[in-house]
């Protein structure tokens, strides 16, 4: 018996769920740092420019594939590509998503551990002690593994409930909570002495720092911030209704993602500048630098410092969960529909695979740290493989596929909602996705490998 495919129940659900897939830990530990180190507001302006040139058109391209096919990512590309090699794009997306979920859950597990330690008041404020704690904990065995598996299971429990009752309901709860927490933390951070210097550093343009390298960094941030190339956008678009305006939805999602990233900067930089610390990037920012920053900044009001620390790590856990839900759904939809098993069984397969990946990535920080792939431990290798190769490759192939291979009428129907929207959208979209987007993605490839 053919069951009717699930759809999102509301426009708000579409925007919050899809934006949730983009909003993640990278918004909090990478975007603020990149902005601060590359000209502040000048970098943000470049970033927004590339969101329009690459991010939104790239999102719409994946939306076109997903909604036109109304099935999981792998079958969607198969359906539109037939027996041609283009069909590999969907499988690449599914495979990529499970690798990302596996190693991402390790970092999400660290957030959960820090949340618990913050709740018990056991997180030291001395920078050296915090650094030692992070090193000892992340290189441990059983506790990091349990948190990794636990976070994947939490994700599983959301996804297994379905599109409307699981993903959409969770997104409507998690995304507003995330925004409220951000605002509360911004208020606390901006009330500190000297905080205004951090706000100026983040938002006051410094055009003297602009360079070809900064331009390429902004381009890369626009690409990675919006989950392009993961097949998440394609999968979620398969749950869009006929009346969903693809370009408007992409614009709203991109703007929400950008707002969250800027708010994260307004949370971090005022507190950092108030104690004379220049935040670094990556995991060290949120697991080493910021605990000592919050401790020093709120040393005269330890209760406030305690609350800020707890709320911050709760915020991180929420941001991680909104991303892992989307990654899990890609594989769940694939196994559910391709193996013709129940949604629950499809979710169990994904959970099992990602738990295995996550366990080995976690161990690679400790007992398996001597095992190297291209000179990297497994967690760093998975991160590098997906970010530097698989995601840009998937996005590039999707743009070429939609721009040059799919029949123009199929693209027209999706972009103009079967002729109900003005035709200029189609002309602009096809030009950008055929020429501008591939050029941008190739530039990202070359910059990552030091060619330009």
N, C-alpha and C positions, 0 to 999 in steps of 0.2 A: 504494500500500500504506500502511495506517495504522500508524504506529509508536507503541508504547506511550510515553506521556509520562514523562519522567525525574522522579524524586523524590529528595529528600535521603535519604541512607542511614541516618541516625541522628538521635536527638533532640538530641544534642550538636551535630551539624552544623547543624541548624535554628537553634539558639540562637546559635551562634558566627557563622554566616553573616549572619543577620538583625541581630544586634547589631553586627556589623562594618559593616553598611550605615549604622547610626546613629552609631557611634563614628567621629569624623573630626577634622579640624583644629579645628572649632568647640569640641569638648570641651576642647582644650588652650589655645586663645587666647581663647575667649569665656567659658566657664563659670567658670573661676577668677576672672577679672576681675569678672564680674557678681556673683559671690558676695561677693568682697571689698568691692565698692563698695555693696552693698545689704544690709548687716547680717550678713554671715558666715553662721553656722549658722542664723540666722533665715530668711535667703533660701533656704538649702538645704531647710529644713522646708517652706516654701511651695512650693518647686519639687517636692518629693516629693508634696505634696498634689495639685498639678496634674497630676503624672504619673498619679496614680490617677483624677482626675476627667476628664482629657482625653487624656493620652498612651496609657494602656493601652486604654481603650474605642475611641479612634481607630485604634489598631493592629488591634484585633479586627475593627473594621468593614471595614478593607481586607483582612484575612485572610478574612473571610466571602465577599467578592466573589471573591478569588483562588482559594480552595479549592473553592468551589461550582462555579465555571466551568471550572477546570482548563485554563486557556489564558492567553495573554499579556494584558496589562492592557487594551488597546484592545478585543480580542475579548471579554474577560470582561464588561465593561460592556455591550457590544453584545448579548451573549448574554442578559443579565439584563434589559436595558432595552428590547430589541426595537427598534422604529423611533422610540421616543420621544427627546426631546432629552437624556435622561440619558446616552446613549451617548457624548456628547462628553467625559465625565469621563476615560475611558481614554486617548483621544487627547491630552488636555491633559497627562496624566501622562507619556506617552511623550515629547512635545515638551519638557516641562519638564526631564526627566531629561537629555536631550541638551544642552540649553543649560547646565545645571549642570555636566555633565561637561566641556564645552568650556572654561568659565572656571576651573573648579576645578583642571583639569590645569595651568593656568598657575601657580597658587600651589603645586601639588605639585611642579612643575618647579623653582620657587625652592628648595623643601626639598631637592631632589636636588643643586642647585648648592651650597647651603650644606653639605650632607653631604660633598661632594667637597672643598670648601675647608677644612672642618674636618679631614678626613683628612690633607690636605697641610700642616696647621698654618698656613694662610695667612689665617685669620680674625682680624682685629684685635680687640683688647679695648677700645680707646678708643671711647667712645660716638659721638663726632663722625665718626671714621673709619668705623665700622660703618654709620652713617647714610648717609654719602657712598657707601660701597660698595653698599648696597642700592639707592640712587637710581640710581647708574650702571649697575648690573647689570640691574635691572628695566626700565629704559628702553632697554636695548640691543635689538639686532635678532636676530641669528642664534643666539646661545647660548640665550637664553630660549625661542626658538621650537623649537630642537632638543630641549630638555628637555621642553617641553610635548608635542611629538609623541612623544618617547621614552616619557613616562609613559603616554600613551594606548595606545601599542603594548604596553607591559608589561601594562597592564590587559587589552588584547585577547588576549594570549597565555594569560592565565588563563581568561577567559570562553570562548574558543573550544574549550577542552577539555571543556566541558559542566558539568552541575550537580554530579555527584559527583566526577568526576576533576579538575575545574577549581575551581569556586567552593567546594565543600565542603572539599576537600583544602587549598586555599589558606587558608581561614578557620581550619581546625584548626591550621595552622602559624602564621599571622600573629597571630591574637588572643592565644594564649599568649605569643608572643614580645613582643607589645606590653605585656602585663601584667608580664612579667619585667623588661623595660626600665624601665617606670614605677617598679617597686619598687626597682630598683638606683639610679635617679636620686633617688628619695625619700630613700633611706638616705644618699646623698652630700649631699643638700641639707640634711637635718635634722641632720647632724653639724657644720654650720657654727656659729661663734659667733653667738649672738643669733637662731638659727633658730626658737627656741620662740615668739618674738613673731609670726613669720609663721604658725605653726600656730594660735596663739590668734586672730589676726586672721581667719583663714579659718573656724575651727570654733567660736569662742566667740560665742554669740548676742548681737546688739546690737539689741534690739527697739526702741530709740529711733529707728533709721533706717527702720523700717517705715512705709510710706505707700501710698496707692493706686497711685502710680507704681511702687513697688517690687513690689507685688503683680502688676501687669500685666507687669513685666519678668520675674518668675518664671514667669508664665503663658506668655509668649512663649518663654522658654528651654525649658520643658517641651515646647512644640509643636515647635520647630525641632530640638531635640536628638534626636528620635526618628524623623526622616525622614518625618513625616506629610505626605501630599499629593504624594509623589514618584512613586507607583505602584510603588515598589520593594517595599513590603510586600505589595501585591497580587500582584506577579509572583512573589516568593519563596513566597507562600502557595499558589500554583498547583502548587508542587513538594512540598507537605506531604502526608503520608499520611492515611488516614481516622482513624487512632488518635491523631493529634496533638491535644493539648488546646490550643485556641487561646488561651484566657484565661491558662492557666498559662504558655504559651510567651511571651505578651506581657509578663507580669509578670517572667519571668526575663530577657528581653531588656532591659526598661526598667531593672531593677536593675543589670544588668551595665553598661549605658551610664552610669548614674548613678555607679556605683563608679569607673569610668574617669575621669569628669569630676572627681570629688572627689580622686582620686589625683593628677590633673594639678595641682590646686591645691596639694596637699601637696608637689609637686615644685617649683613655681614660687615660692610665697610665702616659704618659709623662706630660700631663696637670696636673694631680693630684699630681704627685711628685714635679712638679715645685712650687706648693704652699703648699707642706707638708701635703697633705690629702691622707689617705689610703681609696680608694673607698670601699663601702659596696656593698651588692648585692640586687637584687629585684627592685621593683618600686622606692624605696627610692634613688637608685643610679641615675636614670635618671630624677627623678622629684624633688629631694631635694639636693643631693650632687653635681651633675654636674653643675647645674645652678650657684651655688656659686663658684665652681671651675673655670668655664670659666670666671666668672666675676672678680675673684681675679687674675687669670693668665693673663688676657688681660686688667687689670686696666689701664695700661699706654697707651693702644691703644683701647679706647672704641669702635671705629668704627669696628675694627677687632673683638672684643668681640661680638658686635651685629651681625655681619655676621656669625660668628662661631655658635652662639646660634640659629639663624634662620636655618642655614644649618643642624645643628644637629637634630633639631626636624622635619625638612622636611625629613631627612634620616630615622628617626624612623617611620614616617608615611608611607614611602615607604616600609620599612621592614615589617611593620604590614600588609600592603595591599597585598604584595606578598604571605603572609601566609593565609590571610582571603579568597583570591580568591580560593585557593585550597580547603579550608574547605567548602566553599559554593558550589563548583562544585560537591563534593561528594553527597550531598543531592539533588542538582538540577538534576543530572543524574539519581539518584534513583527515584524521583517522576516523572520525565519526562518519564522514561521507564516503571516503574511499574504501574503507574496510567494511562499510555497511554494518557497523556496530552501534550500540546506544551511545548517546553523548557521554554518559558516565564512564563507559569503558574507554572511549576515545580520550577522555581527560586523564584516566588512570595511566594509559600508555605514555602520554606526554609527561605526566608527573614522574613516572618511573625513569624515563630517559633523562629528564632534567635533573633528577636527584642523583643519578649516577655521575653525570657531568659535574654537578655541583660538588659532590663529595671529593672527586679527584682534584677539582680546582682548589677546594679548601685545603686539602692535604698538600697541594703544591706550595702553599705558604709555609709549611712546616716540615713534616716527615718526608715529603716527596720533593723538597725544594732542590734536591740535587738533580732531579730529572728535568732536562732542558730540551726545548724544541726551538731551534734557531736561536739558541742562547737565552731563551726566556722560559720562566716557569709556566705551567699549564694555564693558570689564570691570565697572566699577561699575554700568552700566546693566543688564547681564545679572544681576548679583547682586541689585540692587534689584527688578528685574522679577519674578524667581522668588521671592525671599524675601517681598516685600511684597504680591504679587498672586497669582501662579500657585499657590504652595504652599498658602496659606490658602484660596484659592478651591477648589482640588481637594479639600482635606480637608473643607471645609464641605459641598460637594456630595456627597461620599461619605457623610458622616454622615446627611444628609437622605435620600439614596438608600437606604441600608441601613435606616434607621430608619422611613421612611414609605412607600417604594415597593416594595421587594422583598417578595414574599409572606412572611408571617410563618413559614410552615412551612420555607421555605428557610433563613431566619435561625436558626430553632429547631434544625434539623438540624445546622447548623455549630457553633453555640454550645454545644449539649448533646451533640455527637458522636452524633447520631441517637438521642437519648433515653437514652444511657448515663450522662450526668452530670445532676446535680440541676437542676430547672427554675428555681430561683431565679436562676441565672446569667442566663437569658434575660430575666427580668423586670427585673432590675437593669440589664442591658446595654441593653435597649430604652429604658428611662427616661433613662439617661444619654446615649445616642447621639441620642435625639430632642430632648432639651431642654438638657442641661448642655453637651454638646460644641458645638453650634451657637452657644450664648450665649458660650462661651469664645472660639471662633474669631472671632466678630464683634467681640468686645472687642479681640482682637489686631489685627484690621484697623483698628479705630478708633484704637487707641493708636499704631500705626505711622504713621498719617497725622495725628497730633496732635489728633484730635477729642476724645479723653479722656486 
